[in-house]
């Protein structure tokens, strides 16, 4: 499965934003999925300090992950996808 990701630098922090949602739609499943995607990104030699999932729920864009990164995304919007990650 290919996942669109944005690997960007925000204030000196390497951030990973993944276009993915867990099939169970709950925080426990999202946490597991995010950990798997971070591990896959690191296996591709991407540095990851903070991470988040971006997904649509009830027609609205939502984020799940590092609290300050989620706050940044809520205020600034979703960046462009920079890579595709195969998992």
N, CA, C and O of each residue as an XYZ file, in Angstrom:
348
protein
N       0.852     -1.167      0.000
C       0.000      0.000      0.000
C       0.903      1.237      0.000
O       1.891      1.294      0.732
N       0.555      2.214     -0.820
C       1.310      3.462     -0.884
C       0.589      4.559     -0.120
O      -0.614      4.765     -0.281
N       1.345      5.258      0.713
C       0.824      6.347      1.534
C       1.525      7.633      1.111
O       2.753      7.671      1.041
N       0.769      8.672      0.830
C       1.356      9.987      0.568
C       1.844     10.564      1.887
O       1.156     10.489      2.905
N       3.036     11.139      1.855
C       3.579     11.766      3.061
C       4.160     13.138      2.716
O       4.542     13.412      1.578
N       4.209     13.974      3.729
C       4.937     15.237      3.647
C       6.041     15.152      4.691
O       5.766     14.981      5.879
N       7.280     15.269      4.254
C       8.426     15.264      5.160
C       9.005     16.670      5.107
O       9.691     17.034      4.152
N       8.722     17.456      6.141
C       9.062     18.875      6.117
C       9.789     19.286      7.394
O       9.735     18.590      8.408
N      10.464     20.420      7.325
C      11.169     20.986      8.464
C      10.347     22.156      8.994
O      10.061     23.105      8.265
N       9.974     22.079     10.261
C       9.229     23.160     10.905
C      10.018     23.588     12.136
O      10.135     22.830     13.098
N      10.549     24.784     12.104
C      11.327     25.350     13.211
C      12.421     24.395     13.690
O      12.598     24.195     14.891
N      13.147     23.812     12.745
C      14.259     22.940     13.083
C      13.873     21.519     13.434
O      14.740     20.703     13.747
N      12.600     21.209     13.388
C      12.117     19.864     13.687
C      11.725     19.167     12.386
O      11.038     19.745     11.544
N      12.162     17.934     12.232
C      11.821     17.144     11.056
C      10.455     16.499     11.299
O      10.293     15.693     12.215
N       9.483     16.863     10.471
C       8.100     16.440     10.697
C       7.594     15.557      9.567
O       7.871     15.804      8.393
N       6.855     14.535      9.940
C       6.264     13.595      8.998
C       4.750     13.678      9.123
O       4.198     13.466     10.203
N       4.080     13.986      8.015
C       2.616     14.004      7.978
C       2.200     12.948      6.970
O       2.660     12.957      5.828
N       1.330     12.040      7.389
C       0.933     10.903      6.557
C      -0.542     10.991      6.195
O      -1.383     11.277      7.048
N      -0.845     10.749      4.950
C      -2.213     10.730      4.435
C      -2.794      9.340      4.680
O      -2.857      8.515      3.768
N      -3.217      9.089      5.920
C      -3.684      7.747      6.271
C      -4.645      7.802      7.452
O      -4.580      8.706      8.285
N      -5.527      6.827      7.505
C      -6.469      6.666      8.617
C      -6.554      5.183      8.934
O      -6.513      4.345      8.034
N      -6.671      4.866     10.205
C      -6.794      3.464     10.599
C      -8.190      2.953     10.259
O      -9.157      3.714     10.302
N      -8.301      1.677      9.924
C      -9.619      1.134      9.576
C     -10.605      1.148     10.751
O     -11.818      1.157     10.541
N     -10.089      1.149     11.987
C     -10.971      1.115     13.159
C     -11.438      2.498     13.596
O     -12.367      2.605     14.397
N     -10.819      3.551     13.091
C     -11.214      4.936     13.381
C     -11.228      5.261     14.872
O     -12.127      5.950     15.353
N     -10.219      4.759     15.609
C     -10.109      5.128     17.024
C      -8.657      5.477     17.340
O      -7.751      5.141     16.577
N      -8.447      6.144     18.453
C      -7.113      6.651     18.775
C      -6.085      5.544     18.989
O      -4.920      5.723     18.633
N      -6.478      4.412     19.557
C      -5.523      3.318     19.750
C      -5.015      2.808     18.411
O      -3.813      2.609     18.237
N      -5.913      2.598     17.473
C      -5.528      2.120     16.142
C      -4.717      3.180     15.401
O      -3.773      2.849     14.684
N      -5.075      4.437     15.568
C      -4.315      5.521     14.927
C      -2.893      5.576     15.473
O      -1.945      5.794     14.718
N      -2.740      5.381     16.768
C      -1.424      5.392     17.390
C      -0.542      4.275     16.828
O       0.633      4.496     16.534
N      -1.107      3.090     16.683
C      -0.367      1.951     16.125
C       0.019      2.235     14.674
O       1.162      2.009     14.278
N      -0.928      2.729     13.887
C      -0.658      3.042     12.484
C       0.434      4.101     12.358
O       1.339      3.962     11.535
N       0.358      5.144     13.159
C       1.355      6.211     13.097
C       2.741      5.669     13.455
O       3.726      6.024     12.807
N       2.827      4.826     14.463
C       4.111      4.225     14.845
C       4.673      3.379     13.704
O       5.878      3.404     13.453
N       3.821      2.637     13.018
C       4.268      1.818     11.887
C       4.781      2.692     10.745
O       5.795      2.376     10.124
N       4.080      3.788     10.473
C       4.493      4.675      9.387
C       5.791      5.408      9.719
O       6.631      5.612      8.843
N       5.955      5.801     10.970
C       7.209      6.440     11.395
C       8.363      5.449     11.244
O       9.433      5.815     10.757
N       8.155      4.204     11.655
C       9.199      3.181     11.515
C       9.548      2.958     10.045
O      10.722      2.806      9.706
N       8.551      2.938      9.179
C       8.791      2.758      7.740
C       9.561      3.944      7.166
O      10.450      3.760      6.335
N       9.228      5.153      7.600
C       9.938      6.348      7.124
C      11.391      6.331      7.598
O      12.300      6.653      6.832
N      11.607      5.963      8.839
C      12.975      5.893      9.360
C      13.781      4.812      8.650
O      14.987      4.961      8.453
N      13.119      3.725      8.266
C      13.794      2.663      7.510
C      14.249      3.164      6.142
O      15.172      2.603      5.551
N      13.608      4.215      5.636
C      13.992      4.852      4.365
C      14.945      6.027      4.602
O      15.146      6.868      3.726
N      15.523      6.065      5.800
C      16.503      7.090      6.188
C      15.932      8.498      6.277
O      16.653      9.470      6.053
N      14.652      8.622      6.599
C      14.061      9.930      6.859
C      14.123     10.191      8.362
O      13.748      9.333      9.161
N      14.588     11.359      8.738
C      14.608     11.736     10.150
C      13.197     12.170     10.532
O      12.555     12.924      9.801
N      12.719     11.694     11.675
C      11.373     12.049     12.138
C      11.448     12.442     13.606
O      11.733     11.611     14.469
N      11.188     13.731     13.882
C      11.113     14.211     15.258
C       9.666     14.257     15.740
O       9.374     13.959     16.899
N       8.765     14.634     14.833
C       7.339     14.734     15.159
C       6.549     14.158     13.998
O       6.998     14.190     12.852
N       5.361     13.627     14.302
C       4.581     12.988     13.244
C       3.090     13.152     13.496
O       2.640     13.367     14.621
N       2.343     13.041     12.401
C       0.884     13.147     12.488
C       0.248     12.441     11.298
O       0.847     12.306     10.231
N      -0.978     11.999     11.514
C      -1.820     11.479     10.439
C      -2.747     12.596      9.991
O      -3.174     13.416     10.804
N      -3.056     12.632      8.712
C      -4.053     13.561      8.162
C      -5.110     12.704      7.477
O      -4.787     11.850      6.652
N      -6.379     12.937      7.825
C      -7.455     12.119      7.264
C      -8.754     12.907      7.266
O      -8.879     13.929      7.941
N      -9.709     12.419      6.505
C     -11.021     13.060      6.447
C     -12.003     12.244      7.277
O     -12.092     11.024      7.132
N     -12.735     12.929      8.146
C     -13.746     12.282      8.980
C     -15.008     13.131      8.920
O     -14.987     14.310      9.276
N     -16.090     12.540      8.477
C     -17.366     13.252      8.321
C     -17.203     14.494      7.444
O     -17.798     15.540      7.708
N     -16.384     14.360      6.393
C     -16.200     15.457      5.453
C     -15.256     16.560      5.902
O     -15.103     17.564      5.206
N     -14.621     16.388      7.053
C     -13.704     17.415      7.572
C     -12.296     16.852      7.696
O     -12.110     15.693      8.067
N     -11.312     17.678      7.384
C      -9.920     17.282      7.524
C      -9.558     17.251      9.005
O      -9.778     18.223      9.729
N      -9.002     16.127      9.447
C      -8.618     15.942     10.854
C      -7.155     15.535     10.923
O      -6.589     15.038      9.950
N      -6.555     15.752     12.080
C      -5.168     15.383     12.310
C      -5.070     14.621     13.623
O      -5.834     14.865     14.557
N      -4.111     13.688     13.682
C      -3.845     12.936     14.904
C      -2.333     12.753     14.999
O      -1.695     12.349     14.027
N      -1.762     13.044     16.152
C      -0.333     12.823     16.338
C       0.248     13.751     17.378
O      -0.417     14.091     18.357
N       1.498     14.166     17.169
C       2.196     15.059     18.100
C       1.375     16.333     18.297
O       1.012     17.001     17.328
N       1.089     16.659     19.538
C       0.173     17.752     19.865
C       0.557     19.071     19.210
O      -0.293     19.734     18.615
N       1.826     19.461     19.309
C       2.212     20.748     18.729
C       2.214     20.715     17.205
O       1.936     21.734     16.572
N       2.521     19.565     16.601
C       2.445     19.453     15.145
C       0.993     19.521     14.684
O       0.688     20.173     13.684
N       0.104     18.858     15.401
C      -1.327     18.926     15.070
C      -1.808     20.372     15.160
O      -2.539     20.835     14.285
N      -1.407     21.088     16.207
C      -1.781     22.498     16.337
C      -1.268     23.331     15.174
O      -1.982     24.193     14.662
N      -0.038     23.078     14.759
C       0.528     23.788     13.611
C      -0.294     23.508     12.356
O      -0.606     24.428     11.601
N      -0.646     22.247     12.129
C      -1.408     21.874     10.936
C      -2.812     22.475     10.956
O      -3.318     22.899      9.918
N      -3.437     22.514     12.119
C      -4.770     23.119     12.239
C      -4.703     24.597     11.859
O      -5.584     25.104     11.164
N      -3.664     25.281     12.313
C      -3.536     26.718     12.053
C      -3.026     27.056     10.657
O      -3.380     28.098     10.107
N      -2.199     26.185     10.078
C      -1.527     26.511      8.819
C      -1.966     25.668      7.631
O      -1.607     25.967      6.492
N      -2.727     24.633      7.880
C      -3.189     23.778      6.790
C      -2.209     22.665      6.465
O      -1.099     22.604      6.995
N      -2.644     21.808      5.599
C      -1.878     20.639      5.198
C      -0.852     21.022      4.129
O      -1.210     21.651      3.133
N       0.422     20.650      4.322
C       1.413     20.943      3.280
C       1.235     20.005      2.085
O       0.457     19.053      2.143
N       1.957     20.284      1.014
C       1.925     19.387     -0.153
C       2.633     18.088      0.184
O       3.566     18.063      0.986
N       2.179     17.014     -0.436
C       2.837     15.719     -0.264
C       4.192     15.783     -0.961
O       4.294     16.275     -2.085
N       5.224     15.288     -0.298
C       6.578     15.345     -0.849
C       7.101     13.983     -1.283
O       7.994     13.903     -2.127
N       6.557     12.918     -0.720
C       7.020     11.562     -1.009
C       5.821     10.608     -0.983
O       4.719     10.971     -0.571
N       6.073      9.398     -1.428
C       5.120      8.297     -1.237
C       5.875      7.203     -0.495
O       7.015      6.883     -0.830
N       5.234      6.639      0.508
C       5.849      5.609      1.334
C       5.110      4.303      1.086
O       3.887      4.249      1.218
N       5.831      3.264      0.732
C       5.217      1.957      0.506
C       5.331      1.137      1.787
O       6.424      0.936      2.316
N       4.196      0.672      2.271
C       4.171     -0.152      3.495
C       3.373     -1.415      3.249
O       3.231     -2.241      4.151
